[in-house]
């Protein structure tokens, strides 16, 4: 009897773990801005030749100063080993967490291409899973 209960509990834990949902882009953006709320940074797009990057830049001027640059990782490029994500925005922005631990004043957070871009849909999933 104890074995059946143990097996049921293990099965239930494994089964419920399979149904965790990926937070929406809006939820991931809200999490990013909540993490940023303690800091004095503003979001500012950075236009490049191919993409527009999301960034958080200091509201103070950092003229003639060294700047610490934090570039986000791959994020959610893949939902599973074989399923490409609709949007690579990270669930847990690691680079921002590291930046928040840095006591240096002049620092900037830069996302990878296609992350946090709710309005500008200038990319397809090819941008984060194949070389262009």
C-alpha positions in Angstrom: 0.0 0.0 0.0 2.8 2.4 0.9 4.5 1.6 -2.4 1.3 2.6 -4.4 1.0 5.8 -2.5 4.7 6.6 -3.1 4.3 5.8 -6.8 1.2 8.0 -7.0 2.9 10.9 -5.4 6.0 10.6 -7.7 3.7 10.3 -10.8 1.7 13.3 -9.7 4.8 15.5 -9.3 6.2 14.4 -12.7 2.9 14.8 -14.4 2.2 18.3 -13.1 5.8 19.4 -13.9 5.0 18.7 -17.6 2.2 21.3 -17.6 4.0 24.4 -16.5 3.2 27.1 -18.9 5.6 29.7 -20.3 4.9 33.2 -19.1 3.5 35.5 -21.8 5.7 38.2 -23.3 3.8 40.8 -21.3 4.5 38.9 -18.1 8.2 38.6 -18.9 8.4 42.3 -19.8 6.6 43.2 -16.5 9.1 41.1 -14.6 11.9 42.9 -16.2 10.5 46.3 -15.4 9.7 45.2 -11.8 13.4 44.1 -11.4 14.4 47.5 -12.8 12.1 49.6 -10.6 14.7 50.0 -7.9 17.2 51.4 -10.3 17.4 54.7 -12.1 17.3 53.4 -15.6 15.0 54.1 -18.6 14.3 51.8 -21.5 15.7 52.9 -24.8 15.8 51.1 -28.2 19.2 50.7 -29.9 18.9 50.6 -33.7 21.5 48.5 -35.5 21.9 47.6 -39.1 19.7 44.5 -38.8 17.7 44.7 -35.5 16.4 47.1 -32.8 17.7 46.0 -29.4 16.0 46.7 -26.1 18.2 48.4 -23.5 18.0 49.9 -20.0 20.3 52.9 -19.8 21.1 55.1 -16.8 19.2 58.3 -16.4 22.4 60.1 -15.2 25.1 61.1 -17.7 28.1 58.9 -17.6 30.4 61.2 -19.6 34.2 60.3 -19.4 33.4 57.3 -17.3 33.9 53.5 -17.7 30.6 51.8 -18.4 29.7 48.2 -17.4 27.7 46.6 -20.2 25.5 43.6 -19.5 24.3 41.6 -22.5 21.4 39.2 -22.0 21.8 35.5 -22.9 19.9 33.5 -25.4 16.7 33.6 -23.4 13.8 31.4 -24.5 15.1 30.6 -28.0 13.7 27.1 -27.8 10.6 25.9 -25.9 11.8 22.3 -26.1 14.7 20.5 -27.7 12.8 20.5 -31.0 10.3 23.3 -30.8 11.4 26.9 -31.6 10.0 29.6 -29.3 7.6 32.2 -30.8 9.6 34.9 -28.9 13.1 34.6 -27.4 12.5 37.0 -24.5 14.0 35.3 -21.3 11.8 34.1 -18.5 14.5 35.1 -15.9 16.7 37.9 -17.2 20.1 36.8 -15.8 22.1 39.7 -17.1 19.7 42.2 -15.4 20.0 40.3 -12.2 23.8 40.5 -12.4 23.6 44.2 -13.3 21.3 44.9 -10.3 24.0 43.4 -8.0 26.7 45.7 -9.4 27.2 48.8 -7.3 28.8 50.7 -10.2 26.8 53.7 -11.3 27.4 53.7 -15.1 26.0 50.4 -16.4 23.7 49.4 -19.2 21.6 46.3 -19.9 21.2 45.2 -23.6 18.9 42.5 -24.7 19.7 40.0 -27.5 18.0 40.6 -30.9 14.2 40.1 -30.8 13.9 40.1 -27.0 11.4 42.4 -25.4 10.2 43.7 -28.8 6.4 43.8 -28.3 5.7 46.4 -31.0 8.5 46.0 -33.5 8.0 42.7 -35.1 10.9 43.1 -37.5 12.1 39.5 -37.1 11.1 35.9 -37.5 12.2 32.8 -35.5 15.0 32.4 -38.1 16.7 35.3 -36.4 17.5 33.3 -33.3 17.9 29.8 -34.5 19.8 30.1 -37.7 22.6 32.2 -39.0 21.4 35.0 -41.2 
